[in-house]
Amino acid sequence: VKRPSGMSSVLGKIGSKRQKMSTLEKSKLDWENFKEEEGIVEELAIHNRGKDGYIERKAFLERVDHRQFEIERDIRLSRMKP
């Protein structure tokens, strides 16, 4: 029995290995399938754009934090001696 050797053998072994799916990838795929099966894709998109959406709240808190930092910075700079 003749075994394949050389570059074609190595490439065949590399190409035949299947990448394993991580838990995170599997969860993401399951979530996408669930949203499509239940027909809630649009509802979730609308909810996340509203005032109750996590992303919107997170962005709001970041803007408030940045403004507060600027106010405090301006106060510190005004108190410095020239």
C-alpha positions as CSV (number, residue, x, y, z in Angstrom):
1,V,0.0,0.0,0.0
2,K,1.4,3.3,-1.1
3,R,1.0,6.3,1.2
4,P,0.6,9.8,-0.2
5,S,3.6,11.9,0.6
6,G,4.8,15.4,0.0
7,M,3.0,18.7,-0.1
8,S,-0.4,17.2,-1.2
9,S,-0.5,15.0,1.9
10,V,0.2,17.9,4.2
11,L,-2.4,20.1,2.5
12,G,-4.9,17.3,2.5
13,K,-4.6,16.9,6.2
14,I,-4.9,20.6,6.9
15,G,-7.9,21.1,4.6
16,S,-9.8,18.1,6.0
17,K,-9.8,19.3,9.6
18,R,-13.0,21.0,10.6
19,Q,-12.8,24.0,12.9
20,K,-14.7,23.4,16.1
21,M,-17.4,25.9,17.0
22,S,-16.8,27.7,20.3
23,T,-19.5,28.0,22.9
24,L,-19.8,31.8,22.2
25,E,-20.3,31.2,18.5
26,K,-22.9,28.4,19.1
27,S,-24.8,30.7,21.5
28,K,-24.8,33.5,19.0
29,L,-26.1,31.2,16.3
30,D,-28.8,29.8,18.5
31,W,-29.9,33.3,19.5
32,E,-30.1,34.4,15.9
33,N,-32.1,31.3,15.0
34,F,-34.4,31.8,18.0
35,K,-35.1,35.5,17.0
36,E,-36.0,34.4,13.5
37,E,-38.2,31.5,14.5
38,E,-40.1,33.6,17.0
39,G,-40.4,36.6,14.7
40,I,-39.0,39.1,17.2
41,V,-36.2,40.6,15.2
42,E,-38.0,43.8,14.5
43,E,-39.5,44.1,18.0
44,L,-36.0,43.8,19.5
45,A,-34.6,46.4,17.1
46,I,-37.4,48.9,18.0
47,H,-37.0,48.3,21.7
48,N,-33.2,48.8,21.6
49,R,-33.6,52.1,19.8
50,G,-36.0,53.4,22.4
51,K,-35.3,55.1,25.7
52,D,-35.4,51.7,27.4
53,G,-32.6,50.2,25.3
54,Y,-29.4,49.2,27.0
55,I,-27.2,50.7,24.3
56,E,-29.0,54.0,24.5
57,R,-28.7,54.2,28.3
58,K,-25.0,53.3,28.2
59,A,-24.3,56.1,25.6
60,F,-26.3,58.6,27.7
61,L,-24.3,57.7,30.9
62,E,-21.0,58.0,29.0
63,R,-22.1,61.5,27.7
64,V,-23.0,62.6,31.2
65,D,-19.7,61.3,32.6
66,H,-17.8,63.1,30.0
67,R,-19.6,66.4,30.6
68,Q,-19.0,66.1,34.4
69,F,-15.3,65.5,33.8
70,E,-15.1,68.6,31.6
71,I,-16.9,70.7,34.2
72,E,-14.5,69.5,37.0
73,R,-11.5,70.0,34.7
74,D,-12.6,73.6,34.0
75,I,-13.0,74.3,37.8
76,R,-9.5,72.8,38.5
77,L,-7.9,74.9,35.7
78,S,-9.6,78.1,36.9
79,R,-8.3,77.6,40.4
80,M,-4.7,77.2,39.2
81,K,-2.4,80.2,39.7
82,P,-1.1,81.9,36.6
